[in-house]
Each structure stands twice: as structure tokens, then as C-alpha cells.
């Protein structure tokens, strides 16, 4: 049974079923999930049936594609409804996306008592500053700092302080900044505890019971109007299931990012206020806002194929002011659907243009609606008619290539930083003038090396290796054209060297443009059709090519994979910290030392019995290390895009062929 064949199950349904199991059945739950995954399934309308054995059937009723009630999962075994099968089916099915928030918005209240999230004092000054916490100086006897007077006369007398007279304040007409309510802080504490439990157990130990705690915390956070944290918890559950199922698309770095996002967001709930609180709270849906009339110019169309089995296309267009917008069509289906949708009409107004045509033409839109991330809405009030497109060398599109590569990379990093407060602005696309140098062999395969402005050498790779798409074949042909000078559009890949996925370029003949995932170049299109792939000389390491930061990143990922106890068994890290310090990263060395010490720390009571581990303190150190490595990696990536040491004026400009619209 493939989990993708089961309907999605609401997080609260899975959590309720797991919580209702007896302790004995909870121990058998993971084995039941694995066994159930091997059983045949069939669907009839809104009902999916799993054959538990030759005599027992398990049914999931999902009107609208989502199992929204506990009663919608039924089993015909003798122990039902208290059997393990119902909970196992819910755990084997995908977790449903967040439902819309309740209509009533909680009224923000004044900050209450400190939440259970570890304070700065728990972390120590260095780790607390790495998390962005304020480390306040101590006060009281023995500190040399006198406590401040208060307005409480009795308290002042007890402290030996003169009473403080508070004048009547002027009426403040401005409303106080928004802060978290006590219920929101409590929900954040539960999220923190659930995330810390994952770090304690690691992937192998974070089974269905641990995942159900995350799902319950996500549901509670949604009810308390904390959709960002709830979404992060669901992402952690999805990635844990992928890791435990041996999904080949799973990457430990993705789970590290999701878990750090969960813990970081939960931690900030108790301290954020005003605009920061709004960002920490997040939003369930991306609302579309009116944007009046727009004159749009097509750039290119890219195929979209996801690991979840969805396929389609996304067409990029630019406004007269240089803003980027997208028109997409993505639905269940793989690369075959992506290729077919490219030649279907866009869903926008009365336009008859296909996606492939829109990438080279234009639109005049009235009553436009735009989401924060630039997606164009297709509501009934939106009107769109076909208009003339322009070449990449003509205004307003030509201006996209005028920004220096380093500035473009910095902008893309700001919009794609793993832990940024998403506001939908910015784009991860770069628009470059390049001269192709040839292919370069890498551990993961072969990529294309190109020289852009400022003498920066950038590696160009494919977005998708699917042979049905044209990416790989087109890249191989371009590798056989060293010296070709093109305008390209690529998506930034954060790395210690300049790196992009190549999406579109001007045609090697200078006539038109090429959507590299959809259009196929021919050997006759090359300047020398008989040429074979040319390999460029080895490339020197960039600013971060020899950085020892990976030593800390490795420990961060090992914690997620194996858990806190396994990290504590790895032994002394003195040699690693010494190497990190020699590399100019003393904070990384301090974080590695603190993380390893916290992992190995286990105290005993008077009778020699082990006391519970400090999971909160360890989670705080791990979070500091994860966020620090991400920030340093982003800085190294930005530095790699800076022009070479030589005078930029000495680097000859790269002439570019024109492109017909």
C-alpha cells in the first residue's frame, strides 16, 4: 500500500486515535503501521478500504478527500473500535493540510508569566546570543548591581530602597503592540516539548506516538491562531514519515530545517510583539489582494514536478516596474502532465495564450489580484487580453539583467533564507550575462561552468533529471559550446560557490529564447555542430570552500538522525573544535562544545539512579547550532558571488546576443 493512495487524515483525528490506545497497543503501533502499509487497498468514491486480512476490512471515509472525524475510520475486527488498526491507518495516511482558522480571532492579552521555553539563563550567554535573545545582567546581592526601585511601597521597604513616585501618565492613544496570549504561549510550550522529544529520540525513535504528539500540538496551535508553528509541526511529521519509510527523496537537511523552524517559532511566541508577532503567528492561506491594472511581459515557462506526484508548469512574467509574477497550473500528475499543460491555455481572464506562448508574449490585465508571493489570481472579476511581448534586450525586461550578480544573489538569499519571516517579497531568480566555459565534473555528476560579470565563475545545473524533460539534454549540448555568450535565468542554490539551476536562456543563434525544461535544443543550433562536450579546467575553491563549518553541521544532522544519546556517545570533540577555531569560527567551536556536553550530561540521584535528561536545554543548544550554521552558510554563499579581487574595470564586459520576443 502506498501512503499516497490513502486519503489525508486531519491531525486531530490521528492524535485522538493514538491517545485512545492502551499502553500495550501503543508499543505495537509502529509494527502495525508497517504491516498495514503492505496490505492491498481499493477506493470506491469517498471510501478507501484496506484489507487487514482475509476476513477484516478497514475503511476510511473521506468526503472532500480528507478524513475529518474519528468516526470516519472504522474497522471490523473483534477489538474495534479500541483496536490498533484504526490508529495505524491514520498514521500511515498523509497528514491533511491546515484547515482555515476559526472565525473568532483571539484577543491579544498582556504578556503573562514566562513560558516554559528555556530562558536565556538556561542557555548561557553565548548560546542565548546565538538565538538572538537578550541576556540581561544579574542583580541582587553579590552581583554589584542594585535592584531597581519599584512602585510597591512594601517591596521597596523590604529592599531598603526609597519609594518611587510615579506621576500620572499622559493618556496613550496608541494601542499597545500585539503580544501572545497565555493560551498561545501554552500552545507554543507544547510545540517546543514535542520538538524536543524528536531530538531526544532521533528519526528511528520518533515513531507514531511521538508523531501523534506533534500532530496534537499542531492542532492546538491552529486553534490558538499560530498557523506558522502548526505548519512547521506538520512538516516535521511528514519528513519523519518519509525518513522512516526510506523515501529516496528524503534529505536529513530538510528535517533539520523543519525542526529548527518549529523550535525557533515556538520559542519566539513568548517574546515577540507588534510586527514580529504577526510574522511569528503567520497565516494559513495566502490572500490575494487587488492590484489594479497590470501590463505584463512574458519571460519563460518552467515545468514543475514534485516528489508528492504533482506536475504542471509555472510561467513567469514581469510588470512594467520590474516586479515578477507567476501564472501556474499544478495538479496530481508527473512529468507527462507538465509537458501537456505547457500547451494549454492559461487560466487568466479571456486570454487564449498557452503557457508556452505567454512566456514569450504579453498580457494586459485589469482587476488583477496578486498573492504575497506574486501569484496572479484568476477570479471572475479578472480580465486579461493578449498583448505584445518584448525581447529580453528591450525595456522593461532588459533592466532585470542590469543589477550586478552580487546584489541579485543577496536579494535571492534574503527571500529564500531558511528561517526568514516570509513576507512574499523578493525572488530566488537571477538574471545574468554569461560566457560558457564548458562542463565540470562533480561528485554528483556533471554541471556547466560559466563566467559572469566581475569574473565570477558560476556552476549551472539542472532542475530535474527526469528524462521526459529537456533539462539534462539541453545542458549537455550547451557544454559543447564553450565561448557562447548568453543571457540566462537561473534559480539560486545556496552553496559555498556560485551555483544556479538553469531555467532559460537566449538561443545560441541569437534568435529567440529557450525554456530549457520544455524546448529541446538541437546540435544544429550550436556554433559548431560537430563539437563534443568541452570540460573546463578544475575550479579553485571559493571563500567558503575550505570552511570547517561542516564539522558542526554534521553533528547537528547526526542529532536529528540518531537522537541526543547517540551524540553523547561520540566522545571528545576537542580535535574538531580546535580545527574549527583555526578556521576562524570560534562561535561554532563553542556551540559544538556546548552541544556535545549537553548531550552527554546525565546526572544521578542519591541512590545512583539516572535522572531525566535536560531535553529543553539540549534542544536550545541544538537550535542555536542549527540557526548559526544556516546563517554562516548564507554569508559564505553571498561572499562567493562578490567579484574577483582584480579590478572589475579590467574584466571585459560580456557581449550578448539579442533575443526576439
N, C-alpha and C positions, 0 to 999 in steps of 0.2 A: 504494500500500500504506500503510495506517495502522499506525503502530507499536503501537497498542492491539490490533491483530488478531494480533500475534505473541506467542508465549509469553514469559514473563520468562526472562532468562538470568542465571545466577549470576555475580557479579562476577569470580570467579577464572577462569571459563571465558572470558569476554571478554578479560580481561587475558592469559591464556595464548595465545589465538589471535593477538592483536595482537603480542605479544612474539615469536611464531614467524615473523612476516613478515620478508622481506628488506628492507633499507633502500629499495630501489626500490619495492616494493609498499606500504611504509608511506606513501610520498609519494602514492600513488594511492588510499589508503584512504578519505579523505573523499569523493572523487568517486564511489567505488564505493558508499558508503553512500547518497549522494543518488540515484544511478542505481537502486539496488536498491529504494529507497522507492517508486519509480514502477512497479514490476513487480507483476503480479497475484499474489494468494495464495489458497490454499484449505486448509481444515482437514479432516482425516479422523481422528477420535478424538484421540489424543495427538500426532499428527504434523501439522505445518504445512508445506506445500510452497510454495516461491516459484519462479515460472518466470523464471529468469535470462534466458533467450532461448528461441527456438523449440525448441531441442534440449537445453537444460540445465536441470536441476532442482536446487534446493537444499532440503534437508529439515531440519527442526528437530524432534527427538523430545523431548517434554516430559511425561513421566509425572508426574501430580500438578500439571501446569501450569507447571513450572519445568524449564528445561534445566540439568541439574546436572553434566554431564560434557562434556568436549571432544568425545568420540566421538559425542555425540548430535546434532552438526551435521555433515551430510555433503553433499558436492557431487559432481556427476557430470561436471564439466568435466575437460579433459585435464590440467590442472595440479594437481588435487586429490591429496592433502589440503593441499598447500602453496599453494593459491590464495588470492586476496584475498576471494573470495566468502564464505567461512565467517566470516572476521573481520568483514566488512561486515554480515552478517546479525546477528551478535552485537551489534555496535554500534548497529544500527537497532532492536533489540528493547529493551523496558524492562528496567532492571536489577532483579533479584529482591531482595526484602527480605532482611534479615539472617537467616541460619539460626540455630537455637539454638546457644549456646556449647558448646564441647567439655565433656565431663563433668568432666574434671580441672581444678581451679582452680589457677592458678599460685600458688606460694607467694611472698608478698611478701618481697623482699630489701631489705637496707640500700641506701641511695642510693649509686649508683656515681659515675663521673666525670660532669662536667657534660655535658648533652646538647648537640646541635648547634643547638638552638633559640637564637636570638640572646639573649645575656645583657643585663642592664641597661646594662652599659658600652657595648654596641653601639648602644643606642638613644639614649643621653644621658639626663640626669636627668629632664627634663620628660616626654619620651615614655614613659620607664620608669614614672614615677609614674602616668601616664595609664592604663597597663596594669595598675596595681596591683602593680608589682614593688618589691622592697626595693632601694634604692640605698645600698650600703654605702660608707662613706668610704674613701678610698685610704690605704694605709700604706706605709712604707718610706722610703728616703732622699728627701729633698726635700719630703716631704709634711707634716712636723711631727708625724706620728703614729707612735709607735713600734710595731713589731710585737709581738704578744703572745707571752709565753714559751710554749714547747711542752714536752711530756713527753719529747721526743727530746733526749738529752744532747748528742749531736754537733751537732745543729742549733742548740741553744742556744749552744754554744761558738762556732759559726761566726758567729752573730748578735751575740756579745758579751753574752749575757743570762745571768743566774743560772739554774741549773737549777731547774725547778719540781717540787716533790714532790707527788705525787698520793696522797692517802690511799686506803686500801681502801674502795671504796664499799659502802654497805649493800645487801644483795640487793634488787633491784627485782622485786617480784612481779607488777607490772602489765606487760602485753605492750606492746611499742613500737607507736606508731601505724603504720598501714599506709602504705607508700610504694610508688612504682612500681618494678618490677623492671628490670634492664638491658634485657631484651627489650621491655618496654613502652616504655621510653624510646627504644629504637631504632625501634620502630614509630611512635611519635609524631614522631620526626625525619623519617621517610619521609612521613608525612602533612603535616608542615609544608612539606617541599620540594615536594610535589605541589600544595599550595595556593598556594605562592609562584609556581609555574610558571604557574598560571592567571592570577594578577595580572600576571605578565610578559607573557603572550600576549594577554589580553583574550578576550572571547567569540569574536571572529572567528578568533583564532589557536588557541583551545583546542579542537582537533579531536579525532578519535578516538584519536590516540596520547596526547595529554595526558589525555584521559578514561580511557584504559586504565591510565595510571599511578595515577590516583585510585582506580580500581577495585581494582588490586593492593594499594594502600596500605590500602584499606578491608578487604579480605580478611585482610591481615596483622594489622591492628588487631583484627579479630574473633577471630582465633586467639590473640591476646595478651590477650584479655578486656578490650577497650576498645570496647564497643559504641556508646557515645555518639559518640566520634570517628569510628567507622566509619559510623554512620548519617549524620553530617554530611557525610562524603565522598560517600556515595551521593546525598544531597540536592543537592550541588553538581553532580554528573554529570547528574542528572535535569533540573535547571534549565538547565544548559548546553545540553543537547539541545533543550529547549523553546525556548530563545533562538535557537539556530542554525536550528531548523525554522520559525521565525516564528510560534510558537504565540501566538494573540491573548491568552491568559490569562497570558502571562509578564510579570513585573514585575521590573525591574532591582533594586528594593529587596529583593525576596525573595532574589535571588542574593547581594546584599551581606550579608544576614543569615546565609545558609547558609555563605558563605565565611568570614565573621568568626567564626561558631561553630566551624567546622573549625579555623581557625588558633588561636583562643583556647583551645580544648580541648586541642589538641596542645601548645601552649605550657605549659599548666598541669600536664600529666602529670609533667614533671620536677621540679616544686616542691611539688605538693600532698601532703598527708599526712592520715591519720585520716579524719574525716568528709568533708573536702573531696575527698580522693582517691576516696572512694566515689561522691561526686556527679560527679566528673570521669570516672570509669570508666563510670558509667551502667549500664543493664541492657537486655537485648534485649527481654524480654517484660515486660508489666505484671502482676505476680502478683496474684491475688485472695486476700485474707485474710479469715478468719471474722470476722463482726461480730454474731453472736448474733441476737437478735430485734429487728426494727425495725417501728415504726408509721410509715407513710409517708402523706403528703398531697400530692395532685396539684397542680401549678402550671400547666403548659401543655405543649403539644407543638409542636415546630418541624420543618418539612421540612428535609432535608439533601440537597443536590445538589452533587456535587463536580466539579471540572474533569476528573477521571480517568474520568468516566462512571458513577459510583456514585450511587445515590439511596436514600432511605429517610426515616426520622423518628427524632427523639430526644425522649423525654418526660422532663420534669424533675419531680422530686418532692422534698419536704423532709421531714426527720425531725422528731421531737418536739423535738429540741435545736437545730433550725435548720440542720443540715447538709444540703447539697444532693446529690442522687443523680440518675443518669440511667439510663434503660432505652432502648436503641437497637435499630434494625433497619435496617442499611445494607448493600446488596449492589449488584452491577452493575445499572444501570438509571438512567434520568434522572428528570425531574420527574414523569413518569407513574407510576413505581414509588412515589415519595414519596407521591403522593396516594392510591394504592391501599393502601399499607402502613398509613396512618393509621387505617384501619378494620379492620385485622387484630388478632387477639388478641396481647397482649404475651407474650413468651417468658419467663415467670417463674412457676414453680410451677403451681398449678392454677387460676390466675385466668383468667376468661373475658373480662375487660375488654379493649377495644381501646385502642390508644394514645390516640386522641382522647378516649375515656371516662376513661382513667386520669388525664389532665391535669386532670380536674375531680372525681375520686373519690379513694379511698384504698386502701391495701393494708396488710395485717398479714402480715409476713414472718418466718419462723423459719428458722434455719440460714443466714442471709444471708451472702453473700460479696461483698466490695467491693474494687475495684481502687484504687490510689492516687489516680486522678483521679475517683473517685466513681461508676464504672460498676458496676451491680449484676450479679453473676454469675447464671447460670441453670443451675447444676449440678443433678444428680439429687437431692441432699440438700436443696435449697432448696424450702421450702413457702411458698406465698403464697395468701391468700384476700382477696376483696373486702371493703373496709371503707368506712365513711362518710368522705366528704371534707368539707372546711370551706371557707368563703369566705375571700377574701384579707383581709377585715377581721376575721377571727376568729383567736384563737391556735390553733396556734403560727405560722401564716403571717403574721399581722399584724406580728410582730416584725421581719420582713425589711425592712419599709418604715420602721422607726423609726431606723435608722442614718443619720446625716447624709450627704448626697451626697458630700461631700469625702472622708469616711472610706471610703465604698464605692468611690470611684474609686481611692483609694490602695491599697486591698486588691486591686482588679482589676488594677492596674498591677503589683503585686508578683507576681501569679500569671501574668501574660502578658508580663513583660519579656523581650525577645528573647533575652537571653543569661543568663537566670536558671538556677540549678541546679534543675531540675524535681523537686519532691517530691510533686506531685499535689494539694497542698492549695490551697485558695482557689478562686475562680471569677471569671470575667470578666463576670458578670451584675450589673446594677444594678437596684434596686427603688426607684422614685421616685414621688412625688406631683407631678403637673404640671398646669398650665393651658395649653391650646393657644393659640398666638398667631397661627398661620397659616403659609402657605408662604413659603419663602425661595429665591430663585434663586441658583444657584451655577454655576461654570464647567462642572461635570459634570452639571448637571441641576437638579432642584428637590428640596428637603428640607422637613421640617416643623419649625417653631420652637416651642419650648415653654418655659415658665417653671417652674422647680422651686424648692425651698426655698432660702432665702438669697438670692433674687434672681438666681440663676444661670440664664442662658438656654442651653438645650441644643438642639442640632440632631439631629433624628431622621430616619434614612434607612432604606432597605430593605436586607434581607439579600441578596435575589436578584431580578433584573429579569425572570426568566423569566415570560412572560405566562400560563403554565399555573398559576402560583402566585398567591396573592391579595395579596402584599405591596404591589405598586405601586398597585393599585386601592384598597386599603384606606387607604393613605397619602393618596391624592388625596381621598378622601371626608372623612377627618379634617381635612384642610386647609380644608374648607368649614365647619368647626365651631369657629371661634375662640371662646374663653371656656369651652369644655368642660373640666371638671376630672376627671382620671382618675388611676387608679393604672396604672403601666406597668412592664414588664420589658424591659430592653434589654441589648445586649452592647456593652461599651466599645470604642470605636475610638480608639486613641491619636492625638491631634491637638493643635494649639495652642489649640483651643477645645473646649468640652464637646460631645461627639458620641457618639451611640449608634446601633446598628441596632435598630429597634423590632421586638420579637418578640411581645409580647402586651400586652393592656390590658383594663381593665374596659369593659363595654359602655357606649356613650354614654347609654343609657337607664337605666343603673344596675342592670340585671338580667343577672347572669352575667358571663362573661369571653369574650374573643375571642382565638383563636390566629390571629394576623394573617397567617400564611403559608398557613393551611388554610381558615379560616372567612371568608366574604365578607360584609362589611357592605353594607347597602342604604341608599339615600338616605332611606328612610322611618325609618331608625334615628337620623337626625340630629335635633338640636333644631329646626332649620329646614330641612325637606326641599327647599325651593326655593333655598337658598343655593348660591352657586358658590364656588370656591376663593378664599380670602382671602389676600392677600400682606401679610406683616408688613413694617414699615419696616426699612431697612438696619440691620445689626447692627454695633456697634463692635468693633474688634479686641480680642482677649483679651491676656493677659500676654505671649504669645509671637507675637502676630500680626505684629509688625514685626521679629522677630528675624532677624539676618543669618546665622544658623546654616546656612541653605540654601546659602550660598556654599561652605562646607566639605563639606556633604552632596553637592553637585553634583560636586565633584572626586573624592569617594570613589566615586560611581557611575560617573563617566567612566572611572576606572581599570579598573573591572570590565568595562565595555563595550569599551574600546579598548586597554587594556594600559598598562604603565608608560611605554613610549617615547612614546605619544601624549600622555600627561600632561606629559611633559618638554618637548614641543613647544609647549605652550600659552603659554609666555612668562612675563613678570614678573607676580607676584601681589601686588605692593605695594599697589595700589589696593584690592584685595579685603581684604587683611589690615588696612589702615587702617580700612576700613568696619566690619570685624568688631570691632576694638578699640573703636571708638566705640560699638558696640552692647553693650559690657560683657563681651566674651568673649575675654580675652587668651590663654587657653589654646588656643582654637580658632584664633586667628591664628597662634600659634607652631606648632601642628600643621600648618596649611596651608603655612606657610613651609618647615618641615622636609620635608613630603611632596613638595612641588614641587622642592626642592633635591635630594632623594634620587632623584627620577625623572629629573632632568636630568644627574645626575652620571655621567660616563663618563670613566675615566682611560685613558691610553695608556702603552705600554711605551717602552723606549729607542728603538725603531725606528718609533715613531709609530703602532703598531697598537693598536686599541681592545682594552682588557681586558674580561673578562666583567663584566657589571653586578653590583652587590651586591644580589641578589634577596632575600636574607634581611633585610638592613637595610631595604630598601624595604617588604617585607611587614610588618615590625614597625611602621614608621611608619603604614602604611595601616591596620593593625589598631588601633593607638591612636586614629587618627582616626575609624574606624567605631564603635568602642566609645564614644568620647567623644560623638559626635553622638547616638547612641542614648540615652545617659544624660541628656544635656541635653534631648532631646525628651521623655523620660519626665517630667523635672522640670517642663517647661513645661506638659505635659498636666495634671499634678497641681495646679499653681498655677492653671490655668484653672477648676478645679472649686471653688476657695475662694469663700466667699460674697463678695458685692459689698462695697464699702467702707462702705456705710451700716450702721448698727446692725442686726444681724439681728433684734432685737426689733421694729424698725419695719416689717419685712416681714410682712404679714399671712399667717397660715397658709392653706394651700390646702385647703379642704374637699373631700372625696372621696366619690363615690357608693359605696354598698356593692355587694358582688358576691356573688351566690348561688353556693354550691359545687356 
